[in-house]
Amino acid sequence: MLVKNKGAFFKSIFLISTFIIVLIIMFLPIFNGKNALEAADRLFNSIAKGSTDFIPHLIAKNKAFKGTALDVTLNFQNQGMADNAVKLLTASGVKTVKQGTKLAVKGDLGSVLGAALSDSQAMFNNNDESFKKKYDLSGKEALFVWWNVLKQIDKDLTKQKKFKQAKFVSDVVKKGVEVGYNFFNIPGEAASSKAGALAFAMIFYVIYTLWWGMGILFLFEGFGFQLTARAKKEV
């Protein structure tokens, strides 16, 4: 018979069986229509959102770039993106000349970044109603266009060796546009307001990991496998 230690073997069967039962329950949509993994993901995203609103700081910092001349050429991969870029840039108050998928842009860098940050803040605040009227685009579509536009501006400014301006444009992309896009439609929560749920999630994760590990350990013990230290060979 393969089982050498029945006590350890039955412990392993109990632990592994209950682990699988809990795992099945975790995949059921019993947390407001979501499974446990989706609910946990939303919880951590909400807490992350509550601590990542850098946009007001960027808006304040952008005041130093108001009146900074912008003269760049943007190259897009398709006509649709170029057309949408014209909508956003024109609304921001700069002059654009379009030739195919290329745009020659002249105007105020601060005005462009101010418009991008305003749209990013609106999306971060879960408010995308105005985008349809403003650009005939959804909020996510508009921010995706801003992401492409600012990436191109960053690239051109770097070529012009205007590194200070390029660095701030890059910050607006990473801490403004991307944050607004990624956290849209997610409620922001302070970590302190969800301390109980966070503590439970962390403790459960540790216990559940050990649960499986102990089940496997007892299984091997049941089959007679044991970890023993090898005798040290004298030289």
N, C-alpha and C positions, 0 to 999 in steps of 0.2 A: 504494500500500500504506500502511496506517495506521501500521505500525511504522517508526519513523525510526531508532531505536537498538536493534539486536537484543540487544546485550550487556545493557543495562539492562532490556529487556523480559523476557529469560529469567531474570534475577535476580529480577524481580518475580514471575514465575510460580513459581519455586522457593520464595520466601519466603511467598507467599500460600497455596500448596498445602500446605506443611509446617505453616503456622499453622492451617489448617483441619483437617488430620489430628490435630494435637495437641489442638485444640478438641473433636473427636469423642471422642478418648481420654479427655479430661477429664470427659465426660458419661457415661462407662461406669462401672458400679458395681464398680470394682476395688479400692477402698480399704475393706476390711472391709465390703463390701456397700453402700458409699456412693460417689457420684461425687466428683470432686475438689472441687467447690464445697461440697458437704455436709460433706466431711471438713475443709475449711478453716474452714467456719463453726463446726463443733464444736470445732476446735482453739482458735479465738479466743474462743469462749464459755467454754471450760474455763479459759483464762488469765484472762479477765475475772472468772469466778467466784472464782478464787484470790485476787483482789485487791479483792473487793467484799463481804466478810462484815462488814457494819456491825452485825449484829444483837446480838452480845455487848455492844457499846458502848451500843446503845439500851436493852438490858435493864438495864445498870448505871445509865443515866440515868433510867430509869423509876422508880427507887427514890424519887426526889424527888417523884413524883406519887402515891405510895401514901398513902391517906388523903384524897386530893383528892375532894371531893364532885362527883358527876356527876348532872345532872338535865336530860335532853334528850328531845326528841320526834323520832323517826325516821320518815320517810315512804318507803315502798318502792313500786316500780312494779307488783309482782304479789304474790299471796298466798303463792306458794312461797318467794320470797325472804324475806318477813316471817316465815314459819314457821321457816325455817332460821336466821334471825337470832335468834329466841327460843332455839333450841337452844344456839347459841354463847354468847349473853349469859348465859343461865341457868347454863351450865357455868362461866362466869367468876365467878359469885357475885353478880351484880347482880339487882335486881328488875325484871321487865318486865311491863307490862300491854298486852295487844294488843287493838286495835280495828280490825278489817279489815286494811288494809295499814299501819296506823300503830302504832308502839310507843312507849310512855312508859317511859323507862329511868331508874332511880335506883340509885345505888350508888357504888362506888369507881372512879374513872377509872384509877388505877394497876392495879387488878385486871383491868379489861377489856383494857388495853394489854399487861399481862403475859401474858394468855392468848393474845392475837393474836401477840405476839412469840414465845412458846413454840411455837405452831403453825408460824409462819414459819421458825423455826430447824429444826424437824423436817423441813420440806419442803426447806429449803436443804441439809440433810444427807442428802437422798434417802430419808427415812424417813416413809412415809405409811401404815404398817400400822395404826397406832393410831386413825386418823381414823374408820374404819368403826364400830369399837366405841364410840368416844367420841361421835360425832355422827350415825352412820349416813350419812355422806357420804364421798366420796373426798377426798384431801388437796387437790386442785386446786379441788374444789367448795367446800370449807371456806374456803380462802383467798380465793376469789372472794366469798363471803359476808362475810368479814372486811373485804375491800376496800370493799364497799358500806356496811357498818355504820360503819366508821371515816370514810368520806367524809361520811356523814350526821352523825356526831358532830362532825366538823370544821366542817361548815356551821352546825350549831346553836350550837356554842361561839363561833364568829365572830359570829353574831347577838347572842349574849349579851356580846360584847366581852371575852371571855376569851381574848385573843390568845395569851398564853403557852402555855396548854393546847392551843389549836387548832393552833399551830405545831408542837408536839411530836407531836400526833396525825398531822399531815400528814407529818412525818418518818418516823413508824412506817409509814405507808402506802407512801411512796416507797422508803425504805431497808430496810424490813423485809418487809412483805407482798408488795410487787411483786417484790423480789429473791428471796424464797423461792419465789414462784410461777414466775418466769421461768427460774430456774436449777435447778428440780427435775429430777432424773434426768440431770444433767450433772456429770461428774467435775471437781473443782477441780484446777487445775494451777498451779504457780508458773511465771512466765515464764522463770526461769533453767533450769528442768528441760526446757524445750522450745526452748532458744535456737537449736539447729541447725535445727529445723523452721521456726521463725519467720524466721530469716535466709534460708533457702531460699525460703519463700513470698514474702518481700519482694523478693528479687533476681529470682526468676522473674517476678513481676508487672511489674517494670521492664523486663526483657528482652523479655517477651511483648508488652508495649505497644509497645516500639520495633520489634519484629519486624514487627508489622502496619503501623506507620507507614512503615518503610523499604520494605516491599513496595509500598505505594501510591505512595511517592515514585518508586521505580524504574519503576513502571507508567506514570506520567505522563511520565517521562523517555523511556521506550521509545516513547511516542506523539509525542515531540518537544516536549512542554511543558517550559518552563524558567522558573524564577523569576529575574528580573533587576531590578536597581534602576533606577528611572526617572531620567533625567537631570534635574538640578535646573534649573528654569526661572529665568533671571535676571529680576529685576523692573526 
